């Protein structure tokens, strides 16, 4: 009788230990960054033809974008002063120089 109870207990322990186990690898979402150097006074930036936004100069002012290929356009007084096609890898910060 003790032998049967021991076997049933072991079977339950092994059976229950598999419950809730999840297999796989969790990764963070892919993000890259842009930052601007040079004269960023009165400039607007558009990425991939999207809504334009103001930027601040310096590496500490980074703007998040998805990894991959992008078209970056920098405007001053409604004129394009920088138009650059870039490719950024996951976790990379890309500098855009504004003159």
N, C-alpha and C positions, 0 to 999 in steps of 0.2 A: 504494500500500500504506500509506504513512504517513497519507494522507487517511482511509482506512478505519479505521485504528487510532485516529486522533484522534476520529472520529465515535463509535465504539464507546465510547471512554473517556469522552467527554462524556455519552453516554446513560447509562452506568453511574453517573457522578457525580450526574446529575440524578435518576436512578431511586432511588439509595440515599439521597439527601438527604431524600426524603419519608418514609422509614421512621422510625417512632417519634415523629412529630409528633402532638401531641395538641391538639385545639382545645377551648376552653371556658373557663369562668371558675370558679375555685375560691373558695368563700366559707367563712368560719368558721361554726360552728354558732351558731344564734341563742340568745343568752343575755341575760338581764336580771338585775337585782339588787334585793334588798330590804335596807334597813337600818332600825334602830329607834332612836327617840329617846325621851327621858323616863325614867320609872321602869320599868326592865326587870327589877328584882329579883323573883325567884320567879315569872317568867312562862314559859309554854309557848306556842309558836306552831304552828299547823296551817295548811297551805296546801292548798286544795282538798279538805279532809277527810282529808288524809294523816296519817301518823304525826307526832305533836307533837315539838317539839325546843326546847331552851333557846336563848336569844339573849343577846347582849351589846349594850349601848347604844353608839351612835356610828357615824358614817359610815365609819370604817375597818373596821368589822365588817359586811361585806356578805355576803349569802346569795344564791347563784345560783338562779334559777328560769328556766323557759322564757318566751320572749316570749309575750304574749297576755293573755287575761282570766283572773283568778284570784280566789278567795275566801280572804281572810286572816282568821284568827280568833286572837285573843290571849286566853289564859286566865290567871287568877290564882286560886288556891284553888278550882280546878275550876269557875269562873264565867267566862263570856265578858265581857271588859272592852272588847274592840275586835272588831268584825265589819265588815269592809270589802271590797267588791268593787272590784278595781282592774284597770286595763289598763296593761301596760308594753310599750313598744316595744323593739326589739332594741338592746342596749347601754345602756339607761337604768337608772339606779338610783332606786328609789322609796322615799321615807321613810314609815314608819308610826309615828305618834306614840302613845306609851303613857302613860296617866296613872294 
